[in-house]
Amino acid sequence: MTGLPWDASYRDGPAPWDIGRPQPAIVRLASEGGFVGAVLDAGCGPGENALHVASLGFSVLGVDVAETALAIAREKANERGIEVEFATADAFQLECLGRKFETVLDCGLFHTFDADERPRYVASLASVTEHGGTVYVLSFSDDGPDTGPHPISQEELRAAFNSSNGWNVAILERERIQTRYHDNGAPGWLATMKRI
Ligand SMILES: C[S@@+](CC[C@H](N)C(=O)[O-])C[C@H]1O[C@@H](n2cnc3c(N)ncnc32)[C@H](O)[C@@H]1O
């Protein structure tokens, strides 16, 4: 578990990615009916995306290794009166949850993993995603200018999720990712993966 270094980024005020509201790309996705069934938010951080989806009436579990982020997320859920679950879990061992989800969201987690870590993470996602279910990955893209940290190429996304490991990349579209230090967001990919 890489929890401790990650936790530190939440202790002294908002982390660079904590914009205090859901990512516009996720709001749009939700408004277009992109979320169905039980939803998992992997690496939920301070929970804005999970809270938004839960506020629409979905059953949502947000998991993270950073306890401070989870505490912030739970406090917001209480304040806003939103029913949602936040739990400590390692994204590399999601099978330990003992649950399956029809929709899984990864907002800013995939791009933090090195290439050699991705197969393990993608296998972990496969273990909790229903067949026919959907995984959304919103990541920084290398298609600049003004890229965010750890930008990835669409080839890297396609290499990580492929038919030989149980995935079909259904849609790969350009998106903007809002941060606290990009005026108009950073270039990103919104990838829609279907579990075969
Ligand atoms: C860039 S932040 C994005 C947070 C959130 N999704 C958002 O959009 O605000 C990445 C998050 O992934 C979490 N994380 C990193 N490695 C993890 C792991 N192995 N398992 C679960 N969460 C992890 C970090 O603690 C952090 O909260």
Ligand as a Chemical Component Dictionary entry (heavy atoms), coordinates in Angstrom:
data_LIG
# 
_chem_comp.id                   LIG 
_chem_comp.type                 NON-POLYMER 
_chem_comp.pdbx_formal_charge   0 
_chem_comp.three_letter_code    LIG 
# 
loop_
_chem_comp_atom.comp_id 
_chem_comp_atom.atom_id 
_chem_comp_atom.alt_atom_id 
_chem_comp_atom.type_symbol 
_chem_comp_atom.charge 
_chem_comp_atom.model_Cartn_x 
_chem_comp_atom.model_Cartn_y 
_chem_comp_atom.model_Cartn_z 
_chem_comp_atom.pdbx_ordinal 
LIG C1  C1  C 0  -4.450  12.253 -8.519 1  
LIG S1  S1  S 1  -5.374  11.705 -7.138 2  
LIG C2  C2  C 0  -7.035  11.733 -7.762 3  
LIG C3  C3  C 0  -8.073  11.716 -6.674 4  
LIG C4  C4  C 0  -9.520  11.763 -7.141 5  
LIG N1  N1  N 0  -9.864  10.678 -8.015 6  
LIG C5  C5  C 0  -9.841  13.074 -7.777 7  
LIG O1  O1  O 0  -10.124 13.106 -8.971 8  
LIG O2  O2  O -1 -9.816  14.085 -7.062 9  
LIG C6  C6  C 0  -5.010  9.965  -7.095 10 
LIG C7  C7  C 0  -5.610  9.267  -5.888 11 
LIG O3  O3  O 0  -5.318  7.873  -5.956 12 
LIG C8  C8  C 0  -4.981  7.410  -4.665 13 
LIG N2  N2  N 0  -4.134  6.215  -4.812 14 
LIG C9  C9  C 0  -2.837  6.132  -5.215 15 
LIG N3  N3  N 0  -2.421  4.863  -5.241 16 
LIG C10 C10 C 0  -3.476  4.115  -4.826 17 
LIG C11 C11 C 0  -3.662  2.720  -4.648 18 
LIG N4  N4  N 0  -2.685  1.833  -4.880 19 
LIG N5  N5  N 0  -4.891  2.302  -4.226 20 
LIG C12 C12 C 0  -5.893  3.179  -3.988 21 
LIG N6  N6  N 0  -5.762  4.506  -4.141 22 
LIG C13 C13 C 0  -4.580  4.972  -4.568 23 
LIG C14 C14 C 0  -4.261  8.572  -4.003 24 
LIG O4  O4  O 0  -4.280  8.509  -2.603 25 
LIG C15 C15 C 0  -5.070  9.763  -4.552 26 
LIG O5  O5  O 0  -6.139  10.076 -3.694 27 
# 
loop_
_chem_comp_bond.comp_id 
_chem_comp_bond.atom_id_1 
_chem_comp_bond.atom_id_2 
_chem_comp_bond.value_order 
_chem_comp_bond.pdbx_ordinal 
LIG C1  S1  SING 1  
LIG S1  C2  SING 2  
LIG S1  C6  SING 3  
LIG C2  C3  SING 4  
LIG C3  C4  SING 5  
LIG C4  N1  SING 6  
LIG C4  C5  SING 7  
LIG C5  O1  DOUB 8  
LIG C5  O2  SING 9  
LIG C6  C7  SING 10 
LIG C7  O3  SING 11 
LIG C7  C15 SING 12 
LIG O3  C8  SING 13 
LIG C8  N2  SING 14 
LIG C8  C14 SING 15 
LIG N2  C9  SING 16 
LIG N2  C13 SING 17 
LIG C9  N3  DOUB 18 
LIG N3  C10 SING 19 
LIG C10 C11 SING 20 
LIG C10 C13 DOUB 21 
LIG C11 N4  SING 22 
LIG C11 N5  DOUB 23 
LIG N5  C12 SING 24 
LIG C12 N6  DOUB 25 
LIG N6  C13 SING 26 
LIG C14 O4  SING 27 
LIG C14 C15 SING 28 
LIG C15 O5  SING 29 
# 
